[in-house]
Amino acid sequence: MRLTVDGMPVTVATGASLLDAAYAAGVFVPSLCSDPRLRPAGSCRLCLVAVAGAGALPACTTPAADGVVVRTDDPAVRATVRAVLTLLVSSLPARAFALPTELRAVCERLGVGREAFGEPAGRGGDESHPYVHLDRDLCIACGRCVRMCAEVQGTFALTLAGRDADTVVAAGAGGAWVDSPCVACGGCVDTCPTGALHEAGKANLRPIAETTSTTCGYCGVGCTLDVHTRGGQLAWVSPAKRGAVNRGHACVKGRFAHAFVHAPDRLTTPLVRRRGRLEPASWEEALARVADGLATVRATYGPDAVAMLSSARATNEENYLAQKLMRVAVDSNNVDNCSRVCHAPSAAALTAAFGYAGATNSLDDVDLVDCFLVFGSNTTEAHPVVGARIRQRVLNGAGLVVVDPRRTELAALADVHLPVRPGSNVAVFHGLARLMLELGYADEAFLRDRAEGMDALRARLDEFPPERVAMLSGVDADALRDAARRFGSATFPAIVYGLGVTEHAHGTDGVRALANLAILRGAVGTDRGAGVNPLRGQNNVQGACDMGALPDLLPGYQPVVDSDVRARFSARWEAPVPERPGMRLPEMLVAAGEGRVRALWLIGGDVLQTYPASDRVRGALAVCDLVVCHEVFPTATAAAADVVLPVATFLEKNGTFTNSDRRFQRVRPALPPPRQVRDDFTVLRAVARALGTDLGCPTPAATLDEYAALSPLFAGVSHDRLDAAGFLHWPCRSAVDPGEPALYRQRFATPSGRAVLSDVPWLLRGRSPISTIRLFSSPADDSSTTTRAA
């Protein structure tokens, strides 16, 4: 649509408002009730503009139309707007003008000064919440916080209470904020235009020195955060308004959990074990101890006596360096990462079913979904920003089927909740698949043209009629039928799953069986669905695997047993790549306990805290000649190490993360690390030098460039492109490839080019798989969780 704003022609999209048109023209129009993340309300009346033939209209709620002529500088309208603002601020104390807020900026633009403000109303405040504080005297009842809580977060914790000039925001039923349903996402603080809602301890809101945009280091959603600093200290964090994934939203962790940066118990100096005790040491001594210990073990016992656990918390570039160091400087493929029992089953299954070890669709497709099947994911707690988007779609009419033993928040909202018995996942998936076929919801054309394995699957599904599935899983057979109908009849269905599927003895089988549902429906690789979407637990689970921190795969998921692949890497690295696959993490720990692994290098992996059979893990660490631990805080594993290296947090690093939907995003240092703290990138290069190896890759940017040069699926990814574009989805095969948010539109990446249905059996093995995780079983025993899953 084309219209005119202050004499300038402007083109806007259908559905745009006059306020959007004014912004597109670069014209300032004041508004205190408007936020681009919210639906327009038109309550403050500061955005009045003169429309030819219609008079004064609120720009935020008036749709743009072809040929409309708008004047934002009409003298009469300007006078009215200034009078409205003067009346509005007359009920606020003068201290409101002292704060660097949106309200003050509007006052300054319209010539309304401190003298227009009134006296304190004495309405008090609410400081009961640990993160969000309320100053009622500064509230103008614009309603933005209420709408943010309802329209974006979906918690409905806030309301406007009182009458006339005494109307203010209130939490819950009017009680203390801390007793309300508030989940501390901070959206109300970010949208408040007056400072009435502010972060605890930040009421003064003094001007900040610098703002750095980076990617959150908590979960795999990959929210973009703006980190505000003052005098080298972290002041506060806010979600980036234009964040690609979070769209100006965040959760309590990303928004408020940043005190760790300056925590008093943070590790700030290297520690070396002397006479049985960890004692402070210089970096020179610590690095020498690491290098000498690794060299001694390698020379005495061979390269495979050294093993490394890389980190899903580290950047892509650090993970790339870690695996390169092991293969070039140590001559071993004994490198794994902490996704072994969470993401690895998913990666193996998705590769077998579709071709690539990643989500089939972008999180942007959530906005199109008309039925979600959420399995094994407490999404609103574990991935709150995605959970909020799913909840909003459901509140706007999308169907929801939740399969989870617990009654989670999404389960309470679901059309169908199947409270499965733990360990029965595969049986339930097969039961749903059988019902989809029986009820006629399978896409026969898709199955004929783009899938294989149907005959074997049909034979397997004969074993899973609804009544038997009900007996095995504990769910109601009719509820199972209802779930199949809702998912099968949806126009744009999506499968979302979490660790409740993957962290099982049958994790890989579970994901394979779950993928069958999307294939049967034709809801993957087409415009008829949003595919299969794992929610990664840690921030860079996807990236750690992409970078080749795996015992059998080189960067870019290229098999280490492929001689042509090894030759290409060897030529670039100027060192031979060992051809035999290395040990997975559980095998490393078993081998350490048996004396076959003598040096363990743990990058941010608290194995004593996070893995089962901790007494055996402790024993394995105890018999090693060298245990090296990179850490931010003291941990149980660090306490058992021989060398502890204090490393930087994500707020102090430069590089990239890759989120759950295969999206590369930049990580930028907002703060310098403490004086004696180094990032993992610097540590890895220093150890390699001490071992007599130059890893090259002098900077994170150069490291990603080397990775791209060796990995065809990632050839177009670079820091320069990410800085310009904000993000890139892989596959991204060249410098002009925009990336692929949705995969397999032309063909699947399997050898046949077809999606592969799986007839995996349901195996109880005599006991519930959840109770039979045996970390220290023999590597040859595929009842081991990790051996089976990987």
N, C-alpha and C positions, 0 to 999 in steps of 0.2 A: 504494500500500500504506500502511496505517495501523498504527503501532506506538507504543509508549510509551517515552520515554527520561527517566529520573529523574522520573517522574510526569507528564511533559508529552506530550500526543498530538502525533505527528509524521506527516506524509504525505510519502512519497518515491516516486520513479519506480521502475518495475520494473528490476531489475538493480542497484539501489543496495545499498551495504553498510551494516553497523551504524555504521561510522565516518562514512559520509555522513549517516546519520540523526542521529548525535550533533552533527555540524556544523550540520545543518539546525535542530536544537533550540537552537543556540548554546551547546553544552556542550563544554568543553575535554576532549579525549582525547589524551594524548601519543602520538606515533609518530615514530620516527626513520628508519624504512625506507619511509615512505609519501610519495608525491608525486602530486598529482592528474593529472599528465601521464603517469603510469606505471601499469602493471598492478600490483595489490597483490601483495606478497611474503610478508608475515606473519613476517618474520625477526627483528625486534627484540623482539617480545613486550611492548612498552610500551603497546600499545593494548588490553590485556585489559579486558574488561567482564563484569559478571555478568549472565547471561541466565537468566531464570526457567525452571527445569526442565532446564537444560543446563549450569550452572556457569560457569566462567570461559572465555571464548572471545576470540580475537583479533578486534577489531572490523573491521579492514581487509579480512579475507578471509571474514568471515561474512556471507552475504547477508541483507538485511532481509526480513522476512516479516510478513504480516498478523497482528496480535494479539500479536506478540512484546513482552515486557516486559524492558527493559534498565535496569540500574543501573550508572552510571559511578562512583558514590561509595561502592560497597560497601567497608567497611573492610578485609576480608580481601584483596580484589583489589587495593585501593590499596597495601596493605603489600607484596604480591607485586611489583607494578610498581615500587615504590620500591626494593625489594631488587634487582630486575633492573637498574635504572638504576645503582645504587651499584656493583654488580659490573662493569657495563660501563665506567664511568668510572675504576675503580680501575687500569685498564691505561693510562690517559692521563696525560700530564704536567699539572701544575697550570696551566700557561699556556693550556691549552685552555679553562679556565673564564674567562680574561680576555678572550676574543674574543667580540664580540657576534653569536653564531651561534644557530642553531636549537637546538643541544645545550644551550647555556647557558640559553636561555629555558625549555626543558623542565626542567632542573635546578632553576631558581628556582621554577617552579610546583610541583615535587614536594618542595621543601625539601632538596635535595641540594647541599651547598656545596663550596667549594674543598678543604676537608679530606678529602673523599672521593676526590680524585684522587691518583694515584700519582706515581712518579718517571719522568723521561724514559726511554723504552725504548731510545733511541739507534739507532733503525732508519734514520735518515737521510732523505734526500729526493731529489727529482729536479727540477733546475732547468734541464734541457737545452732545454726548449721555450720559444720566445720569448713565449708568452702564458699558458701553463698551468704552474703549479708545484705540486709535490706535497711535503707534509710527512707522511711515513709515520707519525710518532709520534701524529698526530691522527686517523688512520684507524680507524674502528670496524667496517669490513667490512660496512656496511649494504647494499652492492650497488646503491645508487641511481645512482651514476655509471655503472656497468656497464650497467644497464638503460636509462638515458637514452641512452647511446651506441648500444645495440642497438634499442630500441623506438621512439625518436623520430628520431635521426639516421640509424640504419641502417648505421653504419660498422663496428661490432663491433671497435673498436680497444682496448677495455679488458677486463680480466678480474680475478678475485680469485685471488691467488697466496699460497702458504704454507699452514700448517696451524695449527689451534687459535687461540691468542692472537696468533700471528704472521701471521695472514691479513691481507693488505692489497691495495689495488688496484694493478694493474700494467698497463702499456701494452704492446700487441703481444705478442710472445713473451717478455716479461720484460726486454727491453733498454731503452735510453734512450727516454724519451717522444717526443723529437723524431724518432726513427727509426720510430715506430709509424705505422699508417694514420690517425692523428688528423687531422681536418680543421679543428680549432680552432673548432668551433661554440660552445664554452664551456658546453654543456649540463651537463657534469660539474661545472663550477665552480658553476653556478647551483643545482644540486640538492644539492650536498654539505652536510650538516647540521653539520659540525664545523670547517670551514675547512682540512681536510687538503688539499683542492684549492682553489687560489686563483689569482686573476689575478696575473701576474708583477708584483712591486713592490707588491702590495696585501695582503701577509700580515698586516699589523697590523689591517686592517679597522676603523679607528677610526669612531666614529659619524658619520654623514653629516648635513649641515645641511638638505638639501632633495632631494626626488625629483620630477622632472618627467616626465610621460608625453607622448611625442611620436611622430611617424612617421619611420621611417628614411629617409634621403636618398640611398641608394645605388641599388638596382634598383627595378623596378616591382612587386615583390611587396607592398610596403607594410606591413612588420612594425612592430608597436608596441613601442617601446623605453622603458625607464625610465632616465632619465639622472640619475645621482647626483652631487651637487656638494657641495663643502666649501670654505667661505671664498671663494666666487666662482670656484673652480677646479673643473674636471671631475675627479671622483674615479674613477668607472668607469661603465660602461653595462651594463645587463642587459635581457633580453627581458621584456616585461610578461607576467606569468603569465596574464592574461586577454586577451592580444592577439587581436583578431578573426581575423587572417589567420595569424599565426605561432604562436598558442597556447602561448606560453611558450618558443618556440624562436628561434634566430637563427643567422646565419652569422658567419664570422670578421670580415667587414667591419662589420656592425652591432654585433657584440659587442665587438670590440677595436680597430677602426681609427678611433680618435678623437683621435690625437695631432695631427692637422692643426689642431685648434682653437688650440693654443699653439705651433705650429711656428715656428721662428725665421725661415724664409723667407717667412712669410705677408705679403701686402701690407697695410700699415697706414696708408698715407697716399696721397692722390691724386698722380698723376704727370701732368705736362704737358710736351709736347715744346717745348723751347726751343733754338734754334740747332742743331737736328738731334739733340738728346739729350733723353731723358725725365728730368725732374728733379722733386723733391718740390714740391708746391704746396698751397695752402689749398683747402678745399672751395669757398670763394667764387670763387676764380680758376678752378678746374676746371669748376664748373657754368657760369660765365659763358662760358668757352671753348666748352663744348658748345652752349649756347643761341645764342651769337653765330654759331658755325659753322653750325648748322642753319638759323638764320634767313637767313644770307647765301646759302647754297646754295639754299634754297627761293625766295628772292627773285630770284636770278640765273638759275637753271636750271629752276625750277618744282618743285612738290611731289614729283613722281615721281623727282627726282634724289636723294631721301632714301630710304634703305631700312633696315629693322631686322630683326635676327635675335633673336627672343625665346628663352626657355630652358626646356627640359624639366627643368632642375634647380631653377628658380624655383617659387614657390608659384602656386596658381591665381590668387590675388588679384593677384600681380605680373604674371602673364601677361595678365590682364584689363586692368590699367592700361596695360601696354605697347601693346597693340593699340588701346586707346582713345586714347592719346596720339598715335599715328601718324595715326589717322583724324580726330581732332578738332583737334589742334594743328598737324599737318603737312599735313593734307588729302590723305593718300595711303593706299592699301591695300597698300603695299609692306611687309608684315610677314609673316614666316614664323617657323618655329621648327626646332630641330635634328632634329625627327622626319621631316624631308622624305624622307630615304632609308631610314628604318627603319619608322616607324609609318604614314606617309602612304600607302604602297601597301596596307597592311593596312586602314586606315580606308576607303579608296576601295572596296576589294573587299568588305569586310563590309557597307558601305552598299548597294552594288549587289545583293548576294546576299540580305541580310536586312532592311536598312533603317536600322540604326544603326551608327555607327563605333566599336564596342566589342565586347568578348568577349560571347558569348551566354550564358555561365553564370558562376556564382560559383566561386571556388576551393574553397569548402566542398564542392562536388560531387565533388571528388577522392575523398572518403571512400566514394563509392558506385560508382565506376567499376570495371568488370570487364574492360576492355581499353583500353589507351592506345595511340594512334598518335602518336608523338612525331617531329616532322619538323623538321630544321634547328635543333635546340636542344640544346646541351650543358647540360641543365637543372641537374644537380647542381653544376656549376661557376658558371654564369651566374646561376642563381636557386636557390641551395642549399636554402632552406626548402621551396620547392615540390618541388624534386628529391627531398628527403628524404621528403616525403609520398607522392610517386609510388613511390619505392623501397619504402616500407613496404607500400603496397597490393600491389605486385608480390610482395614476400616473403610476403604473406598470400594469394596465389593469383590476383591479377589478371593478365591477359595484357598483354604489352608488345611492340609493334612499333616499332622505331626505324629511321628513314630518315635516314642521315647518312653523308657520305663518310668520316668519322673513326670510329674505334672508341672511343667515349666510355664513361664509366662505365655509363650506362644501356644502351648498346649491348651491353656485355659481359654485362648482366643480362637482355637481351631474349630472348623466344621466337624472334623473327625480326629480324635486322638486315639492312637493305638498304643496302649501301654505294654509293649512287648516284654517278654521274659528275657533277661540278659542272655546272650548267646544264641538267640533264635533268629538273628538278622537274615541269614540266607534263606531260611524257610519262609519268612514273611515276604521277602522280595519275590521269591518264586511263586508264592500264593497270589500276590498282586499281578504278576506277569500272566499267570494262568487265567485269572479273571478278566484281564484286559483282552485276551484272545477270545474267551468264551462270550464276552459281552460285545464283541465286535469293535473294539477300540484300537486294534492294531492297524497300522498304515500298511496295507498289503503292497501298494505300489513301491513304497520306500523299502520294504523288506525284500521285494523282488529285485529292485534295481541297485540298492546301495548297502545291503547287509548280507551276511552269511552266517551259517551255523543254526538256521531255523529248525531243521529236522532234529538235530541232537537236542536242542532246547525243548522242543515239543515233547520228546520222549522223557526228558527229565521232569517237565512240569506235570506229567501224569501222576507223579508221586505226591503232588501238593494241592489236593482239593481243599477248599476253604475250611471244611470241618477238621481235617488233619492239621492244617496250619494253626487253627484255633487251639487245638490240643497241645501242639508243640510250643506255641508262643504265648498262650494265655490271653490272646485277644479274641474279641467276639467275631464270629464268622460274618454276621451281617454288617458289622462295622468295617470289616475288611472289604466286603463287597461295595460298601458306600465309598470307601477310599479309592477303590479302583475306578468306580464310576466318575468321581470328581476329577481325578487326574486324567483318566482316559478321555473324558468329554471336553476337557479344556482346549481352548484355541491356542494358547501360548503357555504351556506348562513349564515349570522349572523344578529341578531337583537340587536341593541344598543339603549338604551333609557335613558332619564333623567327626570328631575323634570317637564318638560312639559307634561309628562304623569301622574305623580303621584300627583302633587299638584293641584288637581281638586276635586270638590265635588264627582266626579265619578272616583277617582284615582285607587281604587282597581279594579273596573270594566274595566277600561282602560287597566291595565296590564293583566287581565284575557283574554280580547279580543285580545290583542297583542300576548299573549302566544299561542292562537289558531293557529296563522300563522306558528309558528315553529312546532307545533304538526301536522298540516295538511301536512306540507312538509316533516315530518320525520326528521327534522333537530335538534332534541334534543335527547340526550341519544343514539346517533348512531355516526358512523364515516362519516355521510353525512351532517354535519352542525355544526355551532358553537353556536347554541342555543339562549338563551335569556339572555341578559347581561345588568343589570342596572348599571349606573355610579353613585356611591354615591357622595353626595356633600361634606360632611366633612370627615376628615381623618379617623374617627373611628365610622361612622354610623353603619356599619355592626357589629363591635365588641360590641358596647354599647348594642345592642339588643341580640347578642349572649350571653352576660354575665348576662342576666336576669334583666336588668334595665327596666322592663316592668310590668305593673300592674297585668297581668293575666298569665304571664309565668315566671317560675323560670329559672335559668341558663341552657343553652342548649335547650331552647324552650320546656321545660317540663311544662305541665299545672299545675297551682297552685291548681286547683280543684281536681286533681288526688290524692286520699288519699295515695296511695303507694308512689308516688313521694314525697309528703310532709313528709311522715314517714322517707324516706331515708335522706332527707335534715335535718329534725329535729334531727335524730340520730347523724349526723355528726356535726351539729351546736350546739347540746346540748341545744336546745330551740325549742319550738313549732313554726311551720310556720303557720301564719293565713290563713284560708281556703277561705275566700271571696276575689275575685279579687278586686283590688284597682281602683282608679280613673285614667283615662287618663288625660293628661295635660290640654286639654280644660275644662274637668269636674273639675279639681283642681281649675282653675281660676274662673269658675262659682261658685263653692262651697265657695271659698274665698270671692267673692263678696257678697255672701249670709250669710256669717258668719259661715258656716259649717266647713271650713278649717281655722284654726287660726295661723298655722305656716307653712311657705313656705321656703324650702331650695333649693336654685338655684345654681347648680354647673356650672358656666360658661354660664348660659342662660340669655341673655339680652332680656327678654320677652317684655319689653316696646318698644324695637326697632324693633323686628322681628315679632311680632304677630299683627294681625289686631285689630281694636277697641281699640287703645292704651289708650283712656280715661277710658274705662272700666277696662282695665288691671291695670292702675294706681289706680283706685278706689279699686280694689280687693286687691292690695298690701297695700293700706292705711289702710284698716280695719283689717288687720292681726295683731295679737299680736307680731309676730316675723317674720321678713324676713331676711334670711341669704343668702349672695351672695359670691361665690368664683369668683375672677376676677384677670386679669392681668393688665387691664387699667380701668380708670374711665368710667362708662357707665351710661346710663339713669336708668337702673334697680339698679345698685349699689348706685346711688344717692338717691333712694327711700328705700334702705334697712336699717335695724337696725344694722346689723353687716356685715362688708365687710372684707373678708379674702384674703390677697394677695397671689397668688399661682404661681407655677413654670410654665414655658412654656415647650413645647415638647423637646427643646434642653437641658433641665435641668432635665429630667425625666428618670426613669428606668422602663421598662415594655415591653408591646407589643401593636401593633395596628393590626387590621384586615382590609384588603383593600376590594375593590369592588368585587374581584373575590374569596373571602373567604380565603385569604392568610394571615396567621399569620406571622408577622415580628417583629424583635426586635427593641425596642426603647432604646437608651443608652444615658446617660447624658454626653454631651460634655463640659458643663460648670456647675459650681456651681451656684445656684440661688443667688440673692442678699441676704444680711445677714439676713433680717427679713422676707424673703419669704420662704414658705414651699410648698412642693408638695401636691396635693389632697390626696394622699395615707396617708401621715403623718397626715394630718388634720382629715381625717375620723377616723383613729385609735385613735387620741387624744380625739375627741368628744365622741366616743364610751366608752373610759375609764372613761371620766367624767360622763357618764350616768350609770356607773357601769357595763359595758359590755366589756368582752375581746373578740374581733373578731378573735383572733388567727392570722394566716396569717402574720407573722412578717416581711416578705419580699415580694416584687412582685413575685419572683420565687416561694415561698411557696404558694402564693395566686393562681397562675395559676395551681399549682399542685393540690390544693384543688378543684378548678373548674373542672379540668380534671377528678378527682376521682368521681365527682358527675354527670358528663355529658358524657354519653356513646359516643356521636358523636365526642367528643373532647378528649377522654381518652389518646390519644398518644401525646398530645401537651405539651411541657415543654420548659423552658428557655434553658436547656442543649441541647435539640435537635435542637432548633432554632439557637443557637450559632454555632452548628456544621454544620447544613444543610443550614442555611440562611433563609429558610421559610418552612412552611407546609400549605397545603390546608386542610380545613376540608371538609367532615368527615375524621377524623384520629382517628381510634378506639383503637389503641394499640401502644405500644412503638416501634413496628416494622412495623407498617402501614405507608407507604410512603405518605398517603393522596390521595385525589381524585381531581385532577385539573378539570376533566370533569366528570359530574355526570350522574347517571342513565344508565350506559352502560348495566347493567343486568336487572334492574327493577326500576320503579319509587318508591318513598318513600311514596306514597299515600296508604290509607288502601287497595285498590284493587291491588296495584302494577302497575297500568296503569296511563298514563297521562290523565288528565281530561279536556275535552273541555268544554267551558262555553258558554251558550246562554244568557249572560247578555243583558238586554235591553239598548237602548240608551234613556236616560232620560234628556230632556232639562229643565223640571220643570218650563216652562214659561219664563225663562230668561237664559242667558248664565251662566253656572255653575261658570265661572271664576269671575262673578260679584256677586255671591250669597253666598260667604263664610261667614258663620255666626258662629263666634267663640262662641258667648254666647247664642246659641240656647239651648233648653232643651236637656239633654242627651238622652231623649227618641225620639227626632226628628231626624231621620236618614238622613235628608237633610243637617245636619251639616257636614261640610267637614271632620272633624276628626272622628266623630262618624261613618260616612259612610265608611271612608277609613280604619279605623282600624278593 
